[in-house]
Amino acid sequence: MLREVCSVDVNEALRELTLHGTPDFECAAYELSFPAQAGQVIPWHWHSEMEAVYVVEGEVVVRIQGGSCRVRAGDCYAINRNVLHSYEAEEGGRVRSVVFSSEFVSGGANTVFEQRYMRPMMENRAFTGVLLRAEEHPGVIDSLQRFFTAMAEEPEGYEFTAREGLSRLCLCLAEMYADTVVRPARRNLDTERVQNMIAYIHEHFAENVTLADIAASAAVGERECERAFKRLIGVTPKQYVVKYRVQQAASMLFTRPDLSIGRVGLECGFNSGTVFSRTFRDYYNITPREYRRGLNGGEK
């Protein structure tokens, strides 16, 4: 089946807590429709499985550690395992994604498929994420479309179609990185530090979070804190705090109609209604009141 998703649950290290698939079918497919308002986001997270994001409508920005990529309708973005990533749509849209273990495709750790193709590709540090355009990889995109159709409708034998589609994707990736120098993937110090700092921000975003507080959460100095954020996710810690507060406020405007707009701002760390409204407009191009009214007709 295709599961609808609007957020992800993560632990203190930003590892996703969702179990994808079942022990005998280690693959799960998801669908996400972004609202028309810009800025809806799947937050930074990582998991031990690979992921492929297929854009059905609109345009999505996929961010991975160290960069970002715009993915238009009809294209796919493949993400390696253990890679910190997030994605958002600036003006609405719809995506389908699949999260799967390598052994779902290879059939086991000791098979030729795992040892010759999957593992060298996954352990190659050159592969964090890659864009697969429809005009350049029509066979892969067609296989992914059939994969998602099979997962949505579950006809007899759909498991074979699912495995075939992901096998086509993985063979393409293995071929793309076959000529690169294989350097075993390792946990990056920047990644570990930023994961700790982001986890701290997520826990304390409603408070008066300072740069010193964020840096201390990873036992680094303030300058190294800022450098690590810029290197890994392309923004400063302060910019990340503000954006996360706005995103949480947008979610709360929808899920907590009992709260006034002013109260939502306070709950999300904005010390005045004026600052909240101005900052929210900077990100969404509309006021918090207009955003709430457009989502659920609220008048508060």
C-alpha positions as a Python dict, from the first residue, in 0.01 Angstrom:
ca = {
    (1, 'M'): (0, 0, 0),
    (2, 'L'): (89, 366, -28),
    (3, 'R'): (95, 524, 317),
    (4, 'E'): (13, 892, 356),
    (5, 'V'): (274, 1084, 549),
    (6, 'C'): (301, 1441, 671),
    (7, 'S'): (595, 1421, 914),
    (8, 'V'): (862, 1188, 1049),
    (9, 'D'): (939, 1083, 1405),
    (10, 'V'): (1306, 1093, 1500),
    (11, 'N'): (1513, 1020, 1807),
    (12, 'E'): (1768, 1249, 1970),
    (13, 'A'): (2022, 1164, 1696),
    (14, 'L'): (1769, 1248, 1420),
    (15, 'R'): (1740, 882, 1322),
    (16, 'E'): (1391, 807, 1195),
    (17, 'L'): (1194, 582, 1429),
    (18, 'T'): (948, 449, 1172),
    (19, 'L'): (986, 83, 1077),
    (20, 'H'): (975, 61, 699),
    (21, 'G'): (802, -250, 576),
    (22, 'T'): (810, -585, 754),
    (23, 'P'): (1084, -844, 820),
    (24, 'D'): (970, -1046, 517),
    (25, 'F'): (912, -740, 293),
    (26, 'E'): (1162, -469, 387),
    (27, 'C'): (1017, -197, 168),
    (28, 'A'): (757, 73, 229),
    (29, 'A'): (603, 329, -8),
    (30, 'Y'): (467, 668, 93),
    (31, 'E'): (275, 957, -59),
    (32, 'L'): (291, 1318, 54),
    (33, 'S'): (82, 1607, -76),
    (34, 'F'): (220, 1949, 9),
    (35, 'P'): (-32, 2232, 67),
    (36, 'A'): (-40, 2524, -173),
    (37, 'Q'): (140, 2743, 79),
    (38, 'A'): (517, 2733, 47),
    (39, 'G'): (745, 2585, 306),
    (40, 'Q'): (588, 2255, 407),
    (41, 'V'): (880, 2032, 499),
    (42, 'I'): (989, 1681, 587),
    (43, 'P'): (1252, 1771, 851),
    (44, 'W'): (1612, 1660, 870),
    (45, 'H'): (1644, 1288, 945),
    (46, 'W'): (1830, 974, 840),
    (47, 'H'): (1771, 601, 831),
    (48, 'S'): (1972, 287, 761),
    (49, 'E'): (1777, 214, 442),
    (50, 'M'): (1804, 372, 98),
    (51, 'E'): (1531, 607, -26),
    (52, 'A'): (1402, 724, -363),
    (53, 'V'): (1182, 1033, -393),
    (54, 'Y'): (968, 1058, -709),
    (55, 'V'): (798, 1392, -776),
    (56, 'V'): (446, 1347, -914),
    (57, 'E'): (340, 1712, -924),
    (58, 'G'): (514, 2043, -868),
    (59, 'E'): (878, 2085, -771),
    (60, 'V'): (1053, 1969, -456),
    (61, 'V'): (1380, 2078, -300),
    (62, 'V'): (1570, 1782, -159),
    (63, 'R'): (1843, 1876, 86),
    (64, 'I'): (2121, 1640, 188),
    (65, 'Q'): (2428, 1696, 401),
    (66, 'G'): (2639, 1939, 204),
    (67, 'G'): (2399, 2042, -71),
    (68, 'S'): (2051, 2061, -219),
    (69, 'C'): (1874, 1978, -546),
    (70, 'R'): (1552, 2089, -714),
    (71, 'V'): (1355, 1790, -836),
    (72, 'R'): (1081, 1860, -1089),
    (73, 'A'): (773, 1653, -1172),
    (74, 'G'): (862, 1326, -1341),
    (75, 'D'): (1213, 1308, -1194),
    (76, 'C'): (1352, 1104, -906),
    (77, 'Y'): (1612, 1170, -638),
    (78, 'A'): (1790, 869, -484),
    (79, 'I'): (1938, 897, -133),
    (80, 'N'): (2197, 661, 10),
    (81, 'R'): (2153, 499, 350),
    (82, 'N'): (2266, 685, 664),
    (83, 'V'): (2256, 1022, 484),
    (84, 'L'): (2101, 1315, 667),
    (85, 'H'): (1832, 1468, 444),
    (86, 'S'): (1509, 1667, 427),
    (87, 'Y'): (1277, 1792, 156),
    (88, 'E'): (1017, 2061, 100),
    (89, 'A'): (793, 2209, -169),
    (90, 'E'): (795, 2582, -221),
    (91, 'E'): (455, 2606, -391),
    (92, 'G'): (274, 2282, -317),
    (93, 'G'): (312, 1955, -500),
    (94, 'R'): (295, 1580, -449),
    (95, 'V'): (568, 1321, -407),
    (96, 'R'): (592, 947, -370),
    (97, 'S'): (884, 793, -188),
    (98, 'V'): (1010, 445, -116),
    (99, 'V'): (1237, 342, 171),
    (100, 'F'): (1393, -3, 136),
    (101, 'S'): (1673, -222, 264),
    (102, 'S'): (1946, -338, 29),
    (103, 'E'): (1860, -701, 102),
    (104, 'F'): (1506, -648, -28),
    (105, 'V'): (1669, -609, -369),
    (106, 'S'): (1969, -839, -333),
    (107, 'G'): (1803, -1127, -151),
    (108, 'G'): (2064, -1151, 125),
    (109, 'A'): (2400, -1038, 257),
    (110, 'N'): (2594, -1323, 97),
    (111, 'T'): (2448, -1302, -253),
    (112, 'V'): (2636, -1181, -558),
    (113, 'F'): (2384, -898, -592),
    (114, 'E'): (2469, -764, -246),
    (115, 'Q'): (2845, -814, -263),
    (116, 'R'): (2910, -715, -624),
    (117, 'Y'): (2656, -438, -674),
    (118, 'M'): (2470, -313, -367),
    (119, 'R'): (2744, -293, -106),
    (120, 'P'): (3013, -124, -321),
    (121, 'M'): (2754, 132, -434),
    (122, 'M'): (2624, 202, -81),
    (123, 'E'): (2973, 220, 70),
    (124, 'N'): (3099, 466, -189),
    (125, 'R'): (3129, 807, -26),
    (126, 'A'): (3081, 968, -367),
    (127, 'F'): (2717, 859, -345),
    (128, 'T'): (2514, 1058, -95),
    (129, 'G'): (2228, 1154, -324),
    (130, 'V'): (2175, 1179, -700),
    (131, 'L'): (1914, 1324, -935),
    (132, 'L'): (1772, 1092, -1201),
    (133, 'R'): (1602, 1292, -1474),
    (134, 'A'): (1323, 1135, -1677),
    (135, 'E'): (1482, 1222, -2012),
    (136, 'E'): (1815, 1068, -1909),
    (137, 'H'): (1684, 755, -1733),
    (138, 'P'): (1344, 678, -1886),
    (139, 'G'): (1364, 307, -1807),
    (140, 'V'): (1430, 368, -1438),
    (141, 'I'): (1152, 626, -1410),
    (142, 'D'): (908, 395, -1587),
    (143, 'S'): (1001, 112, -1349),
    (144, 'L'): (946, 340, -1049),
    (145, 'Q'): (607, 445, -1178),
    (146, 'R'): (509, 80, -1214),
    (147, 'F'): (648, 16, -866),
    (148, 'F'): (426, 280, -707),
    (149, 'T'): (121, 163, -902),
    (150, 'A'): (181, -191, -783),
    (151, 'M'): (225, -79, -423),
    (152, 'A'): (-94, 128, -439),
    (153, 'E'): (-314, -137, -599),
    (154, 'E'): (-148, -457, -471),
    (155, 'P'): (-252, -692, -754),
    (156, 'E'): (-156, -1059, -738),
    (157, 'G'): (222, -1083, -756),
    (158, 'Y'): (279, -711, -691),
    (159, 'E'): (579, -801, -471),
    (160, 'F'): (767, -915, -783),
    (161, 'T'): (687, -587, -960),
    (162, 'A'): (806, -393, -658),
    (163, 'R'): (1135, -579, -639),
    (164, 'E'): (1187, -551, -1013),
    (165, 'G'): (1138, -174, -1005),
    (166, 'L'): (1385, -119, -724),
    (167, 'S'): (1632, -361, -884),
    (168, 'R'): (1628, -145, -1199),
    (169, 'L'): (1695, 163, -985),
    (170, 'C'): (1981, 0, -794),
    (171, 'L'): (2145, -136, -1108),
    (172, 'C'): (2141, 215, -1252),
    (173, 'L'): (2303, 354, -936),
    (174, 'A'): (2562, 75, -925),
    (175, 'E'): (2658, 148, -1286),
    (176, 'M'): (2677, 523, -1221),
    (177, 'Y'): (2931, 476, -942),
    (178, 'A'): (3119, 176, -1079),
    (179, 'D'): (3396, 393, -1225),
    (180, 'T'): (3445, 611, -918),
    (181, 'V'): (3702, 537, -651),
    (182, 'V'): (3535, 341, -373),
    (183, 'R'): (3613, 500, -42),
    (184, 'P'): (3431, 330, 247),
    (185, 'A'): (3161, 550, 394),
    (186, 'R'): (3222, 663, 749),
    (187, 'R'): (3039, 867, 1005),
    (188, 'N'): (3137, 1228, 943),
    (189, 'L'): (3232, 1440, 1246),
    (190, 'D'): (3033, 1733, 1109),
    (191, 'T'): (2729, 1508, 1075),
    (192, 'E'): (2749, 1388, 1434),
    (193, 'R'): (2796, 1739, 1568),
    (194, 'V'): (2515, 1890, 1366),
    (195, 'Q'): (2284, 1602, 1456),
    (196, 'N'): (2345, 1677, 1823),
    (197, 'M'): (2293, 2048, 1773),
    (198, 'I'): (1974, 2005, 1567),
    (199, 'A'): (1837, 1768, 1830),
    (200, 'Y'): (1903, 2037, 2093),
    (201, 'I'): (1728, 2300, 1882),
    (202, 'H'): (1424, 2077, 1830),
    (203, 'E'): (1395, 2024, 2204),
    (204, 'H'): (1447, 2386, 2308),
    (205, 'F'): (1324, 2591, 2008),
    (206, 'A'): (1051, 2763, 2214),
    (207, 'E'): (1311, 2894, 2458),
    (208, 'N'): (1569, 3170, 2425),
    (209, 'V'): (1819, 2955, 2237),
    (210, 'T'): (2161, 3117, 2197),
    (211, 'L'): (2453, 3026, 1975),
    (212, 'A'): (2650, 2936, 2288),
    (213, 'D'): (2378, 2694, 2395),
    (214, 'I'): (2374, 2524, 2055),
    (215, 'A'): (2754, 2496, 2042),
    (216, 'A'): (2770, 2355, 2394),
    (217, 'S'): (2527, 2078, 2302),
    (218, 'A'): (2796, 1937, 2071),
    (219, 'A'): (3094, 2041, 2284),
    (220, 'V'): (3234, 2277, 2021),
    (221, 'G'): (3311, 2646, 2006),
    (222, 'E'): (3068, 2898, 1856),
    (223, 'R'): (3276, 2951, 1540),
    (224, 'E'): (3303, 2576, 1476),
    (225, 'C'): (2929, 2546, 1541),
    (226, 'E'): (2856, 2799, 1267),
    (227, 'R'): (3110, 2645, 1027),
    (228, 'A'): (2966, 2293, 1075),
    (229, 'F'): (2611, 2413, 1005),
    (230, 'K'): (2718, 2598, 692),
    (231, 'R'): (2922, 2305, 562),
    (232, 'L'): (2655, 2045, 623),
    (233, 'I'): (2315, 2205, 567),
    (234, 'G'): (2398, 2544, 417),
    (235, 'V'): (2254, 2776, 683),
    (236, 'T'): (2371, 2926, 1010),
    (237, 'P'): (2243, 2793, 1344),
    (238, 'K'): (2040, 3113, 1391),
    (239, 'Q'): (1878, 3076, 1050),
    (240, 'Y'): (1794, 2713, 1128),
    (241, 'V'): (1634, 2808, 1461),
    (242, 'V'): (1417, 3075, 1300),
    (243, 'K'): (1310, 2849, 1014),
    (244, 'Y'): (1228, 2562, 1250),
    (245, 'R'): (1020, 2793, 1468),
    (246, 'V'): (825, 2913, 1166),
    (247, 'Q'): (767, 2557, 1047),
    (248, 'Q'): (643, 2453, 1391),
    (249, 'A'): (416, 2757, 1400),
    (250, 'A'): (271, 2668, 1059),
    (251, 'S'): (195, 2318, 1183),
    (252, 'M'): (40, 2450, 1503),
    (253, 'L'): (-179, 2699, 1317),
    (254, 'F'): (-338, 2398, 1150),
    (255, 'T'): (-343, 2142, 1432),
    (256, 'R'): (-429, 2376, 1721),
    (257, 'P'): (-726, 2589, 1612),
    (258, 'D'): (-802, 2643, 1983),
    (259, 'L'): (-494, 2866, 2015),
    (260, 'S'): (-494, 3227, 1908),
    (261, 'I'): (-237, 3333, 1652),
    (262, 'G'): (-54, 3534, 1915),
    (263, 'R'): (-37, 3233, 2143),
    (264, 'V'): (100, 3016, 1863),
    (265, 'G'): (380, 3266, 1815),
    (266, 'L'): (467, 3262, 2185),
    (267, 'E'): (457, 2882, 2197),
    (268, 'C'): (707, 2871, 1911),
    (269, 'G'): (961, 3109, 2062),
    (270, 'F'): (860, 3448, 1916),
    (271, 'N'): (859, 3715, 2184),
    (272, 'S'): (605, 3942, 2013),
    (273, 'G'): (317, 3914, 1769),
    (274, 'T'): (478, 4168, 1540),
    (275, 'V'): (802, 3970, 1512),
    (276, 'F'): (607, 3648, 1457),
    (277, 'S'): (391, 3795, 1182),
    (278, 'R'): (684, 3960, 1003),
    (279, 'T'): (903, 3648, 1021),
    (280, 'F'): (620, 3419, 911),
    (281, 'R'): (552, 3641, 610),
    (282, 'D'): (923, 3634, 519),
    (283, 'Y'): (903, 3255, 480),
    (284, 'Y'): (548, 3197, 353),
    (285, 'N'): (468, 3529, 179),
    (286, 'I'): (139, 3550, 373),
    (287, 'T'): (48, 3636, 731),
    (288, 'P'): (-21, 3368, 994),
    (289, 'R'): (-389, 3460, 983),
    (290, 'E'): (-405, 3420, 606),
    (291, 'Y'): (-222, 3089, 632),
    (292, 'R'): (-466, 2952, 891),
    (293, 'R'): (-766, 3073, 695),
    (294, 'G'): (-637, 2909, 378),
    (295, 'L'): (-582, 2575, 553),
    (296, 'N'): (-890, 2528, 765),
    (297, 'G'): (-1105, 2837, 759),
    (298, 'G'): (-999, 2941, 1108),
    (299, 'E'): (-1063, 3298, 1209),
    (300, 'K'): (-855, 3319, 1528),
}
